[in-house]
Amino acid sequence: MSSIHIEDLQEGMVVKGEVRDPRGRVILEANSVLTFRHIKTFKSWGITAVEVCDVGGSVDPIKEKKNDLPEALKEEMSQLFRYSNPKSEMVRELFRLCVKRKLNQKKEGGAGGS
């Protein structure tokens, strides 16, 4: 079982448990097969990650991405988020978006600052 970020979800994946909105209402039942419509609904309700069943023992793409970060970027992000609560879902999502932005900037030639 893996927790997959909303952007990494794909149609056909099977959710492990119930997917609930922030108020606890069930959006999708356990063992349901994801469709494009489900993923769109998750985004509209602010759901950032979903537990899915492992498919063929594949590596968790979220953990893999974290391990592939350059050391300088890890240090920079650690400094930027040093006073933040790493257990907060909102902080984790903001961290993920900042890392994604920095990596895109490096691909495009390093334009822009922090």
C-alpha positions in Angstrom: 0.0 0.0 0.0 1.3 3.4 -1.0 0.2 7.0 -0.4 0.2 8.6 -3.8 0.1 12.4 -4.4 -2.9 13.6 -6.4 -0.7 14.5 -9.4 0.7 11.0 -9.6 -2.7 9.2 -9.5 -3.7 7.4 -12.6 -6.9 6.0 -13.9 -7.2 2.4 -13.1 -5.4 2.5 -9.7 -7.3 0.9 -6.8 -7.9 2.9 -3.6 -7.0 0.9 -0.5 -9.4 2.6 2.0 -12.2 5.1 1.9 -11.3 8.5 0.5 -12.9 11.2 2.7 -13.3 15.0 2.4 -11.9 17.3 5.1 -15.2 17.0 7.0 -15.0 13.2 7.0 -17.6 12.5 4.4 -16.9 9.5 2.1 -16.1 10.6 -1.4 -15.0 7.1 -2.7 -15.4 3.7 -1.2 -12.5 1.4 -0.5 -11.3 -0.9 -3.3 -12.8 1.4 -6.0 -11.0 1.8 -9.3 -10.0 5.4 -10.0 -11.4 7.3 -12.9 -10.5 10.8 -14.2 -13.7 12.1 -12.6 -12.6 10.8 -9.2 -9.2 12.5 -9.5 -10.9 15.7 -10.5 -13.2 15.5 -7.5 -10.3 14.9 -5.1 -8.6 18.0 -6.4 -11.8 20.1 -6.0 -12.1 18.9 -2.3 -8.4 19.7 -1.6 -7.4 16.0 -1.1 -3.6 15.9 -1.7 -2.8 12.2 -1.5 -4.7 8.9 -1.6 -3.7 5.4 -0.3 -3.6 3.0 -3.2 -3.0 -0.8 -3.4 0.5 -1.7 -4.5 0.7 -2.7 -8.1 3.5 -5.3 -8.8 5.6 -4.1 -5.9 6.5 -0.9 -7.6 8.5 1.8 -5.8 6.6 4.7 -4.2 7.2 7.6 -6.6 7.0 10.2 -3.9 9.8 8.6 -1.8 11.8 8.1 -5.0 11.5 11.8 -5.9 12.7 12.9 -2.5 15.8 10.7 -2.7 16.7 12.1 -6.1 16.9 15.7 -4.9 20.3 17.4 -5.2 22.0 18.0 -1.9 22.1 21.8 -2.4 18.3 21.8 -3.1 17.7 19.7 0.1 19.7 22.2 2.1 18.0 25.2 0.6 14.5 23.8 1.2 15.4 22.8 4.8 16.4 26.4 5.4 13.3 27.8 3.9 11.0 25.5 5.9 13.1 25.4 9.1 10.3 27.0 11.3 7.4 25.0 9.6 5.6 22.0 11.0 6.6 19.1 8.8 3.7 17.0 10.0 1.2 19.6 8.6 -0.4 18.4 5.3 -0.5 21.9 4.1 3.2 22.5 4.8 4.2 19.2 3.1 2.2 20.2 0.0 3.8 23.7 0.0 7.2 22.1 0.3 6.4 19.7 -2.6 5.3 22.7 -4.8 8.5 24.7 -3.9 10.7 21.8 -4.8 8.8 21.3 -8.1 9.2 25.0 -8.9 12.9 25.0 -8.2 13.5 21.9 -10.3 11.6 23.5 -13.2 13.6 26.7 -12.9 16.8 24.7 -13.1 15.6 22.9 -16.2 14.7 26.2 -17.9 18.0 27.8 -17.2 17.9 28.9 -13.6 15.8 32.1 -14.1 14.2 33.5 -11.0 14.9 33.5 -7.2 13.5 31.7 -4.2 
